[in-house]
């Protein structure tokens, strides 16, 4: 109807886009997982902390409808396992910002050296391993928290020559 716009415009409601309400994403994600499981009749998958971080780091140009579609696709592909997200643009636009550095001419630039990147990755893996009691696989394991496959984590540990420290009595 031609007058529909005018009827709807009587009391306009302004809602901030999803990218400005990132704190709402965990609850919305859980809600959409429940809806998808019920609608599709599939086993309930696990929404991990890593998955929540990925969802919160994405820009959401399609707003809440895009969030629902991304979650529904992940539920279908998870088959009751861990949800893994496939974002329409191909990546999640993580907001990782390196520290400011002062170059010889006094100007500031943002970067990390290769050695600093490797050390940061090593420290991060070690922190997660300590948190999980060096459990790599399974629910709540280090691989799940890091958002990588267990085989990938095991490979990185070997490459970095990291081993579980002996237990102290």
N, C-alpha and C positions, 0 to 999 in steps of 0.2 A: 504494500500500500504506500501511496505517496506520503501520507502523513505520519508514517511510522517513525521516521527520523525525528520529527518534531515532538511526537509523543514521548519518545525515549529521552529526548534532550531536556525535558522538563526539570529533571533533577540529575545533572551530570555527576558522576562519581569518578574521581581521579585515583587510579591505583598505580603505584610505582612498578616499573618493570621488574621481572624476577632477578635480573643481574644486580639490582639495588636492594634486594631482600634476600641475600644469600643465606641468612640465618633461618629462613623458612624452608630451604631446600631439603634438609633431612626429614622433616615431618611430611612434606609433600611427597618425597620419594617413597617413604614407607607406605603412605596412603595409596600411591599409584601401584606399588608392588602388590598390595592386598587386592586392589581392584583388578589388576591384570591376572593374578592367580585365580581369582573367583571367576572372571569372565572367560579365561582360556581353559580352566580346569586342569592346570598343571601343578607340579610339586612346587612348594614355596622355596624360592632361592634365598641365599644369604646376601644381605646388603652389608658390606664391610665398611670399616672406617675409611679405608683407602678409596672405596667407591664413592663415599660421601664427599671426600675431598675433591675427587675428580669432578663430581657434579657441581660442587661449589666453585671450582676454578673455571668452569666453562662460562662463556659470555651470554648464552641463551638469547640469541637474536629472535628466535621464534617464541620466546616467552614460555608460559606454562604448558601450552599445547605441545611444544617441542620436548619439554621435560617428560611429559606423559608418553610421547611416542618413543623416546630414547629408552625409557624404563620398560615399556611394553616389549620392545625388541629384545632388550637384555633378558627379560623374563623368559621369552620364547627360546632364546639361545642357551640359557643357563641350564635348563633341564634339571632344576632342583639344586644346582651347585652354586658357586659364587657368581654374583652378577658382574659382568664385564661390559663396559659401555663403549658403544661405537657412535661417536659424535658425528653429525652430518658433515662438518668441515674436515674431519679426519684427525683432529687432535683436540685436546681439552684446554688450550690456552692457559697453562699454569702460570701463576703469578709469582714466580721465583725471581727475586731481584738480588743480584750480587751487591756486595758492599762497595761503597764509593772508595776510589783510590786517587791519590794525588800523584800525577806524573811529574817528571823532572822539571817541566816548564811551569808547574804550579796549577795546571788545569786539572779538574776532576773528571774521572771517567769510571764507568761501571764495567768490571770484568773480573774473572777469576782465572788464574793460571791453570794449566793442565795438572800440575802437582796439587794445587789447592782443591781442584774438582775431585781428584782421586782421594785425597785425604778426607774431604767432606763426605764422599760416598762411603769410604771405609768407616768413618765415625758413625754415620747413620746406620749402616748395617750392624755394627757392633752394638749400638744402643738398642736396636730392635731385637737382636739375638739375646742380649742380657734381659730385656723385658720379658721375652718368651721362654726364658730358661734354656736357650739354645734349641728350642723346638722349631724345626724348619717347616715341616709339612702339617697339614690338617687345619681344622678351624682354629683361628687365633694364633696360628704359627707365624713365624717370621716372614715367610714368602707371601702369605695372605696380607699381612700388615703392610708389606712393601709394595704389594700390587704386582708381583712377578710370579712366574711359575717356580715351583720348588727346584726343578732341574736348573733353571737359570740362576737361582740363588746359590745352589751348590757349586755351579761352575764359577761364579764370581768369587766364592770363598776359596776355591782352589787357586784361582788366578792371583788372588791377593795373599795367598799363603796364610789364611786365617784358620785357626783351629780352636776348638773348644778348650779353654784352660782346664787343667786338672782340678778336680774337686779338692778343696781344703777342708780338713777336719777341725 
